[in-house]
Amino acid sequence: MKESVQYKIFKVFNVLILLLVVYVTLFPFLNVVAQSFSGEAQINAGKVGLIPQGFNVGTYQTVLKDTQFWVSYKNTVLYTVVATTISMVMTTMFAYALSKKRLAGRQFFTKFAVFTMFFSGGLIPNYILIQQLGWGNTIWAVVVPGAISVFNMLIMKSFFENIPEELEEAASIDGSSTYGTLFRIILPLSKPILATMILFYAVGNWNSWFGAFLYFDKKELFPVTLYLRNLIKGATAGLSTGATSADNLTQIAANIKSVTMVLTVLPIIMVYPFIQKYFVSGIMLGSVKQ
């Protein structure tokens, strides 16, 4: 079919708008990367755009040579893997159960879960609970409290509801149990939503620092986000008290903020391209009703 003039104009504007969106979203990140390799004076003077000015890798060297940085990075990987695994198991089980209309009390459990999205015990009661459970300075303090995201559970529930019930009925006739149907039929068909949820949980756990800030007082347990947060705080404090010097790169506030951002986001950027196709299809399939 021959394209109309109006459609050609639409395509031109569509491309221009998308290019503008790409620029708006990509420029800040590239600017942060450029600042991480730039000198403090050039950053404060506003001379850094997309290309580093006063090339400097001293802050990277200082951070990467710090043993505590690698200990914290290892902790973050451990916390992320454990927390994401727990979250996926609990969310999948909860969502699959609620997706079945034959479940007794289904509406009650759904409303109860949604209720927790708007109301919680509060910071102090949560802190007291964690301490009374004896979870202070343990991995459980950061991987259990946020085990289930109701938002993620509802998305997964919607996805499960769109899977034809005839598949489960056929599996049941063949003698498959409920768990057998879940693991052999449902989950293999749910790769898009599973990948999406893994991405959501992994990114959230990777970037989390406040739980560790509350419940940990041992440096060897800190995740990398908390380590870098303390590094930025130390740099800012050093700058405000006049402790900054050319020989102490960890006190360079503007440069170290950019370095910490790059080091924190880099692993997520490396993983995201491999699951992007599942992420897009998972969100779409989980939000469409037939």
C-alpha positions in Angstrom: 0.0 0.0 0.0 1.1 3.5 -0.8 1.8 5.6 2.2 -0.3 8.8 2.5 1.3 12.2 3.0 -0.2 12.4 6.5 1.3 9.0 7.5 4.8 10.1 6.2 4.5 13.3 8.2 3.5 11.2 11.3 6.6 9.0 10.8 8.9 12.0 10.6 7.4 13.5 13.8 7.5 10.1 15.5 11.2 9.7 14.7 12.0 13.2 15.9 10.1 12.7 19.2 11.8 9.4 19.8 15.2 10.9 19.1 14.4 13.7 21.6 13.4 11.1 24.2 16.6 9.1 23.6 18.6 12.3 24.0 16.8 13.4 27.2 17.3 10.0 28.8 20.8 9.1 27.5 22.5 12.5 28.0 22.4 12.6 31.8 23.9 9.1 32.0 26.7 9.9 29.5 27.3 13.1 31.4 27.8 11.2 34.7 30.2 8.8 33.0 32.1 11.8 31.6 32.2 13.4 35.0 33.6 10.2 36.6 36.6 10.5 34.3 37.0 14.3 34.7 38.8 16.6 37.1 37.1 18.3 40.0 37.8 21.8 38.8 36.3 21.1 35.3 33.2 19.5 36.9 32.6 22.5 39.2 33.2 24.9 36.3 30.5 23.2 34.3 32.8 22.3 31.4 32.0 18.6 31.3 29.4 17.5 28.7 29.7 14.2 26.9 33.5 14.2 26.8 35.7 14.0 30.0 37.7 17.2 30.8 40.9 17.1 32.7 41.0 13.3 32.4 41.2 11.6 35.8 41.1 8.0 36.9 42.5 8.5 40.3 39.2 8.2 42.1 38.4 4.9 40.3 41.9 3.6 41.3 41.3 4.7 44.9 37.9 3.0 45.2 38.9 -0.2 43.3 42.0 -0.7 45.4 39.9 -0.6 48.6 39.4 -4.1 50.0 36.2 -3.0 51.7 34.8 -2.1 48.3 35.1 -5.6 47.0 33.8 -7.1 50.3 30.8 -4.9 49.9 30.4 -5.9 46.3 30.4 -9.5 47.2 27.8 -8.8 49.9 25.6 -7.1 47.4 25.7 -10.0 45.0 24.9 -12.4 47.8 22.0 -10.3 49.1 20.6 -9.7 45.6 20.7 -13.4 44.7 19.2 -14.7 47.9 16.6 -11.9 48.2 15.5 -12.3 44.5 15.3 -16.1 44.9 13.1 -15.8 48.0 11.0 -13.1 46.4 10.4 -15.1 43.2 9.4 -18.3 45.0 7.0 -16.5 47.4 5.5 -14.2 44.7 5.0 -17.0 42.2 3.3 -19.2 44.7 1.1 -16.4 46.0 0.2 -15.2 42.5 -0.6 -18.7 41.2 -2.9 -19.5 44.1 -4.8 -16.2 43.7 -5.2 -16.7 40.0 -7.4 -19.7 40.6 -11.1 -18.8 40.9 -11.8 -22.0 42.8 -9.6 -20.8 45.7 -11.7 -20.3 48.9 -11.3 -16.8 50.2 -9.6 -15.6 47.0 -11.2 -12.1 47.2 -10.3 -11.7 50.8 -6.6 -12.6 50.3 -6.4 -10.3 47.3 -7.9 -7.4 49.2 -5.7 -8.1 52.2 -2.6 -8.0 49.9 -3.7 -4.8 48.3 -4.3 -3.3 51.8 -0.6 -3.7 52.6 0.3 -1.5 49.7 -1.2 1.5 51.4 -0.7 0.7 55.1 2.3 -0.7 57.0 3.5 -1.0 60.6 5.9 1.9 60.2 9.7 2.2 60.5 10.1 1.9 64.3 7.8 -1.2 64.7 9.7 -2.9 61.8 13.0 -2.1 63.5 11.8 -3.5 66.8 10.5 -6.6 65.1 13.8 -7.3 63.3 15.7 -6.9 66.5 13.4 -9.1 68.5 13.7 -11.8 65.9 17.5 -11.7 66.4 18.0 -10.7 62.7 20.2 -7.7 63.4 23.6 -8.0 61.6 22.3 -11.0 59.6 21.4 -11.4 56.0 17.7 -12.1 56.9 17.2 -8.4 58.0 17.6 -7.3 54.3 16.2 -10.2 52.3 13.0 -11.1 54.2 11.1 -7.9 54.9 10.6 -7.0 51.2 10.2 -10.6 50.1 6.8 -10.0 48.3 6.0 -6.9 46.3 2.2 -6.8 46.0 2.5 -4.8 42.7 4.7 -7.5 41.2 2.4 -10.2 42.6 -0.7 -8.6 40.9 1.1 -8.4 37.6 2.1 -12.1 37.8 -1.5 -13.0 38.9 -2.9 -11.3 35.9 -0.5 -13.2 33.6 -1.4 -16.6 35.1 -5.1 -15.8 34.7 -4.5 -15.4 30.9 -3.1 -18.9 30.5 -5.9 -21.2 29.2 -7.4 -23.4 31.9 -7.6 -26.2 29.4 -3.9 -26.8 29.7 -4.2 -27.4 33.4 -7.2 -29.6 32.9 -5.4 -31.7 30.3 -2.4 -32.1 32.7 -4.8 -33.1 35.5 -6.4 -35.7 33.4 -2.9 -37.1 32.6 -2.3 -37.4 36.4 -0.3 -34.3 37.1 -0.5 -32.9 40.6 -0.9 -29.2 41.3 2.8 -28.6 41.8 3.6 -30.8 38.8 1.3 -28.6 36.6 2.9 -25.5 38.0 6.5 -26.5 37.4 6.0 -28.5 34.1 3.3 -26.5 32.4 2.8 -23.0 33.9 6.3 -21.9 34.6 7.8 -22.9 31.2 5.0 -20.8 29.6 5.7 -17.9 31.9 9.3 -17.1 31.0 8.5 -13.5 30.0 6.8 -12.6 33.3 9.4 -14.5 35.3 12.2 -12.6 33.6 10.4 -9.3 34.2 9.9 -10.0 37.9 13.5 -11.2 38.3 14.6 -7.9 36.8 12.3 -5.9 39.1 13.4 -7.7 42.2 17.1 -7.8 41.3 17.3 -4.1 40.5 15.4 -3.2 43.7 17.6 -5.4 45.9 20.8 -4.3 44.2 20.0 -0.6 44.8 18.7 -1.1 48.3 20.8 0.4 51.1 18.4 1.7 53.8 17.7 -1.7 55.3 21.4 -2.4 55.7 21.8 1.2 57.1 19.2 0.4 59.8 20.1 -3.1 60.8 23.9 -3.4 60.2 26.6 -1.9 62.3 29.5 -4.0 61.0 31.3 -2.8 57.9 32.0 -6.3 56.7 28.3 -6.7 56.2 27.6 -3.5 54.2 26.3 -3.8 50.6 28.2 -1.8 48.0 25.4 0.9 47.9 25.8 1.6 51.6 29.6 1.6 51.2 29.4 4.1 48.4 26.8 6.2 50.2 29.2 6.5 53.2 32.0 7.3 50.7 30.0 10.2 49.3 29.1 11.4 52.8 32.7 11.3 53.8 33.7 13.2 50.6 31.1 15.9 51.3 32.0 16.2 54.9 35.7 16.5 54.0 34.9 19.2 51.5 32.8 21.2 53.9 35.5 21.0 56.6 38.3 22.0 54.3 39.9 18.5 54.4 40.0 18.3 50.6 43.5 18.0 49.1 45.0 16.9 45.8 46.6 13.9 47.6 43.3 12.6 49.0 41.1 11.7 46.1 38.4 10.2 48.3 37.6 13.7 49.4 36.7 15.0 45.9 33.0 15.2 46.2 31.8 16.0 42.7 34.0 13.4 41.0 33.4 10.6 43.5 29.6 11.0 43.2 29.9 10.3 39.5 32.2 7.4 40.1 29.9 5.8 42.6 26.9 6.1 40.3 28.8 4.4 37.5 30.1 1.6 39.6 26.6 0.9 41.1 24.7 0.9 37.9 27.2 -0.9 35.7 26.2 -4.5 36.5 22.5 -3.8 35.9 23.3 -2.2 32.5 25.3 -5.3 31.6 22.5 -7.7 32.5 19.5 -5.7 31.1 20.1 -6.3 27.4 19.9 -10.0 27.8 16.4 -9.9 29.3 15.0 -6.8 27.6 12.8 -8.8 25.2 11.3 -10.8 28.1 10.8 -7.5 30.0 8.7 -5.9 27.3 6.6 -9.0 26.5 6.1 -9.8 30.1 4.7 -6.4 30.9 2.4 -6.5 27.9 1.1 -10.0 28.5 0.6 -9.5 32.1 -1.6 -6.5 31.6 -3.9 -7.7 28.8 -7.3 -9.3 29.5 -8.8 -11.6 26.9 
